[in-house]
């Protein structure tokens, strides 16, 4: 869908204005408010899952470091080069 003023591609039907020329878009060109809210909720859920995944990854990385340090401390000094 292109802007009725500048004819450039509209990147978002959520925004009330064209991102290029700034003209206020006709209301019928925008997504309905309930769809916009649904999209924002989905984006928030995706972000929450991303944060949890990153925290879990960090915890696993730290646990591996602790395990590696713990395992290396059991090697007798004579075996280290």
N, C-alpha and C positions, 0 to 999 in steps of 0.2 A: 504494500500500500504506500502510495506516495503523497507527500504534502500537497494540499491544494494550492498553496502559494508558491513554493519554490520547486515543486515537483521532485524533490529528493526523497529518498527512501526513509520512511518512518521506522526508527529502530524499536520503538515501544509504543504500544497502544495504551499503556498505563499512564504515561505522562500527558498532562493537559496541553502542552505546547510542543511544536516542532523543535527538535534539537538543533536544527540548522538555522532557520530564519526566525524562530521564536513566536510565530503566529499561534494564536489559540486555536486548537483543533475543534471542529464541530463535535458536539457531544456524541453523535451517532457513530463517529469514527473511533471513539474510545471504548475500551472494554467496560461492561457494566460493573458497577461498584462491588457487587457480590463476587464476580470473577476476579477482580483486582484483590479483594480481601483473601480469597482462596489462594491465589498465587503467592501473596505475601506470607500466608500461614505455611504454605509448602516450602517457601524459601527459608523461613525460620526453622522449620523442622530439619531441613537439609543441613543448615548451619549447625544446629544442635548436634546432629549425628556426626558431622565433621569434627566438631570440638571433642566429642566423646571418643571418636576413633583416634584422634591425635593424642589425647591423654592416655588412652590404653597403649598406644604404640610407645609412648615415652616411658610408661611404667614397665612395659616388657623389655625395653632397651636397658633401663636401669637395673632390672632384675637380672638380665643376662650379664651385665658388667659385674654385679655382685657375685654371681655364680662363678664367673671366670676368675675373679680375684680370689674367691674362696677355694676353688679347685687348684689354683696355682700356688697357694700357700701350703698345700700338702705335699708338694714336691720337695724332696730332700735337697739341700743346697748343692751337693755334689753332682746332681743331675743337670744343673743349670750351666749353660755354656757362656 
